Amino acid sequence: MKDVWKTFGATRALAGVSLEVHAGQVHALVGENGAGKSTLMKVLSGVHPASSGELLVEGARVRFSNPGDARRRGIEMVYQDLALAGNLRIDENIFLGREQTRRWGPISLVDHRANQSRAMEHLENLRIHVKSVSQRVEELSGGQRQAVAVARATAFDAKVVIMDEPTAALAVKEVAKVLDLIKGLRDKGIAVILISHRLDDIFYVCDRVMALYHGRNFEEGRLDDINRNEVVGWIM
């Protein structure tokens, strides 16, 4: 992202922000509330079109009019509220809107058996353990729901996964599982952008950190070269 601006009427949310992410790295995005983190990620994921600036994916200039455009380029976002359908099964949530179908004469039917098999294989590949993909999401713990949301985001060759405060409402034991899942995505060559206020999470799983302040770039660097007090200073 190069020199990205975003305005909502008279309100300026982003003012010339640039961001570069790399495959196989976890990038932390920090800043106080209202710094522009979520707006920047909604531009990247196609929710909001940029008012001006450039987006380049693997060197090619792109423009996203909606989240479908971003998904087709391999960019997925896991929202803080997860946006899961609690009354549906795990496999139904993973492939919701993109189900595998089979033809029955002129009619196209959802192939539930094939989708369940694909869901099991995908969860095993991500090392996500559930009793059954037939479980309804409303029966799962917070950490398991987060894992299902990540599974959905990575089910179709994702290159970039954006995660907005994924551990904010989780117990300590479940936080560790989600962070290990993020590490697993990194090891598969996926770029992860992590919005978080939890410095423990950032220093455990991230490679780089970038701070926004009042909708502008403030500081960034490799976490190997930065201490916690510096990051706190950037946020403040």
C-alpha positions in Angstrom: 0.0 0.0 0.0 1.5 3.4 -1.1 0.4 6.8 0.1 -3.2 5.6 0.9 -5.7 8.3 1.9 -9.2 7.7 3.1 -11.9 10.3 4.0 -15.5 10.0 5.1 -17.0 13.3 4.3 -15.1 15.9 6.2 -13.4 13.2 8.4 -9.9 12.2 7.4 -9.2 8.6 8.6 -6.0 7.9 6.7 -3.4 10.5 5.5 -0.8 9.0 3.2 -0.2 5.6 4.9 2.1 3.1 3.3 2.4 -0.6 4.3 4.5 -3.4 2.9 4.0 -7.0 3.9 5.9 -10.1 3.0 5.0 -13.8 2.5 5.9 -15.9 5.5 6.0 -13.0 8.0 3.6 -11.8 10.8 3.2 -8.1 10.8 1.8 -6.3 13.9 -0.2 -3.2 13.4 -0.5 -1.0 16.6 -1.8 2.4 17.6 -4.3 3.9 20.0 -8.0 3.7 19.3 -8.8 5.9 16.3 -5.3 5.7 14.9 -6.7 4.2 11.6 -5.7 0.6 12.0 -9.1 -1.0 11.1 -9.8 1.6 8.4 -6.4 0.7 6.7 -7.2 -3.0 6.9 -10.7 -2.4 5.5 -9.2 -0.7 2.5 -6.8 -3.6 2.0 -9.6 -6.1 2.3 -11.9 -4.3 -0.1 -14.5 -3.1 2.4 -13.7 0.6 1.8 -12.2 1.9 -1.5 -9.2 4.1 -1.0 -9.8 7.8 -1.6 -6.4 7.9 -3.2 -3.1 6.0 -3.3 -1.9 2.7 -4.7 -2.4 -1.0 -3.8 0.0 -3.5 -5.3 -0.1 -7.2 -5.0 3.0 -9.1 -6.1 4.0 -5.9 -8.0 0.7 -5.6 -9.9 -1.4 -2.5 -9.3 -4.9 -3.4 -8.2 -8.1 -1.7 -7.2 -10.7 -3.3 -4.9 -14.3 -2.4 -5.2 -15.6 -5.0 -2.7 -14.3 -7.8 -0.5 -14.7 -10.3 -3.3 -12.1 -8.4 -5.4 -9.6 -8.7 -2.4 -10.4 -12.4 -1.9 -9.7 -13.2 -5.6 -6.2 -11.7 -4.9 -5.8 -13.9 -1.8 -6.5 -11.3 0.8 -8.8 -12.4 3.6 -9.9 -10.6 6.9 -10.9 -12.2 10.2 -13.0 -9.6 12.0 -13.0 -9.1 15.7 -16.6 -10.4 15.9 -15.6 -13.4 13.7 -18.8 -13.1 11.5 -19.6 -16.8 12.0 -23.1 -18.3 11.7 -23.6 -19.9 15.1 -26.5 -22.1 14.0 -24.5 -23.7 11.1 -22.0 -26.5 11.3 -18.2 -26.0 11.1 -18.0 -27.2 7.5 -20.9 -25.0 6.5 -19.2 -21.9 8.0 -15.9 -22.7 6.3 -17.4 -22.9 2.8 -20.3 -20.6 3.3 -21.1 -19.1 -0.1 -18.4 -21.1 -1.8 -19.7 -24.6 -1.3 -18.8 -27.5 -3.6 -21.9 -28.6 -5.6 -23.0 -31.5 -7.8 -25.4 -31.5 -10.6 -28.7 -33.4 -10.5 -30.1 -32.8 -14.0 -30.7 -29.1 -14.4 -30.4 -28.5 -10.6 -27.2 -27.8 -8.7 -27.1 -29.2 -5.1 -24.7 -28.6 -2.3 -22.5 -31.7 -1.9 -22.5 -31.9 1.9 -20.4 -35.1 2.1 -17.6 -33.5 -0.1 -17.7 -30.3 1.9 -17.3 -32.2 5.2 -14.4 -34.2 3.8 -12.7 -31.0 2.5 -13.3 -29.3 5.9 -11.8 -32.2 7.8 -8.7 -32.2 5.6 -8.3 -28.5 5.8 -8.6 -28.5 9.6 -6.0 -31.3 9.9 -3.7 -29.4 7.6 -3.9 -26.4 10.0 -3.6 -28.7 13.1 -7.0 -27.5 14.3 -8.7 -30.2 16.5 -12.4 -30.4 16.9 -14.7 -33.3 17.8 -16.5 -33.2 14.5 -17.0 -30.8 11.6 -20.7 -31.5 12.1 -20.6 -29.5 15.4 -22.5 -26.2 15.3 -20.3 -23.2 15.9 -22.5 -22.0 18.8 -21.3 -25.1 20.7 -17.6 -24.2 20.4 -15.3 -22.3 22.8 -14.0 -18.9 21.9 -10.7 -20.2 20.8 -12.3 -22.9 18.6 -14.5 -20.3 17.0 -11.4 -18.2 16.2 -9.8 -21.2 14.7 -12.9 -21.9 12.5 -12.8 -18.2 11.3 -9.1 -18.7 10.4 -9.9 -22.0 8.6 -12.5 -20.2 6.6 -10.1 -17.4 5.7 -7.4 -19.8 4.5 -9.6 -22.4 2.7 -9.1 -20.8 -0.7 -5.4 -20.2 -1.2 -5.1 -17.1 1.0 -1.9 -15.1 0.6 -2.6 -12.5 3.3 -4.7 -13.0 6.4 -5.7 -10.0 8.4 -6.7 -10.6 12.1 -8.3 -7.9 14.2 -7.7 -8.5 17.9 -8.0 -12.3 17.6 -7.2 -12.9 21.3 -9.0 -10.0 23.0 -11.8 -12.1 24.5 -10.0 -15.4 25.0 -8.8 -17.3 28.1 -5.0 -17.7 28.5 -5.0 -21.3 27.4 -6.9 -20.5 24.2 -4.7 -17.5 23.5 -1.7 -19.8 23.2 -3.6 -22.0 20.7 -4.5 -19.1 18.5 -1.0 -17.7 18.5 0.4 -21.1 17.6 -2.2 -21.2 14.7 -0.8 -17.8 13.5 2.7 -19.2 13.6 1.5 -22.2 11.5 0.1 -19.8 8.9 3.5 -18.1 8.8 5.3 -21.4 8.3 3.1 -22.1 5.3 4.3 -19.0 3.6 1.2 -16.9 4.4 1.5 -13.2 5.3 -0.4 -12.4 8.5 -1.3 -8.9 9.6 -2.2 -8.8 13.3 -4.0 -5.9 14.9 -3.5 -6.1 18.6 -3.1 -4.2 21.9 -1.5 -7.2 23.6 2.2 -6.7 23.6 2.8 -10.3 24.8 1.1 -11.6 21.7 3.0 -9.3 19.4 6.4 -10.2 20.8 5.6 -13.9 20.8 4.4 -14.3 17.3 5.3 -11.2 15.1 8.3 -10.5 13.0 7.7 -6.8 12.4 5.6 -4.0 14.0 4.2 -0.8 12.5 2.5 2.0 14.5 -0.1 4.4 13.2 -0.8 7.8 14.8 -3.8 10.0 13.8 -4.1 8.2 10.5 -0.4 8.5 9.6 2.6 6.2 9.6 4.5 6.8 12.8 7.3 4.2 13.3 8.0 0.6 12.2 10.8 -2.0 12.5 11.8 -5.5 13.2 10.9 -6.8 16.6 14.4 -8.3 17.1 15.6 -4.7 17.1 12.9 -3.1 19.3 12.0 -3.4 23.0 8.6 -3.2 24.6 9.0 0.3 26.0 9.7 1.6 22.5 6.5 0.0 21.2 4.5 1.4 24.1 5.9 4.8 23.3 4.9 4.5 19.7 1.3 3.6 20.7 1.1 6.5 23.1 
